[in-house]
Amino acid sequence: MTNNNDLWNEVPAYAYIALGRRGQEKISLDQCFLIGCDNQDKKLLEPLKVEEIVNNDQIEIKHVHIKCKKCGGIFQLKLETIKKMAKTTRKNSKEEMDDSFLSMGRIFALDGTGKNLGEIGYF
């Protein structure tokens, strides 16, 4: 059985929000994303479970269910990770495929029933 605190390892520490030509802003994911709750204390959040969905070899989706002890609600963080095989070129040799992956992800907030509350950013 997995310790629920170990489930925090599934959640990136930060998400980044694009600000157009003004760069990006980093926000912490250690907060409640339910409407009307202002909890930003990780000690009052309890991860409950993680559901993994693999669409294909390039897209992985995880739903991390989290309970907020301040408002009593449950919300989900939906992490969509897009993987792409990295290509490398070496001097004096042909182009070769490397076994490593480049990845980028987007993160969304969902309520306890799975209703999308909006995109938070990317990681």
Sequence and secondary structure as in RCSB ss.txt:
>XXXX:A:sequence
MTNNNDLWNEVPAYAYIALGRRGQEKISLDQCFLIGCDNQDKKLLEPLKVEEIVNNDQIEIKHVHIKCKKCGGIF
QLKLETIKKMAKTTRKNSKEEMDDSFLSMGRIFALDGTGKNLGEIGYF
>XXXX:A:secstr
   GGGGGGGS SEEEEE GGG EEEEES S  STT     GGGEEEEEEEEEE SSSEEEEEEEEEETTT  EE
EEEEEEEEEEEEE  TTS  EEEEEEEEEEEEEEEETT  EEEEEEE 
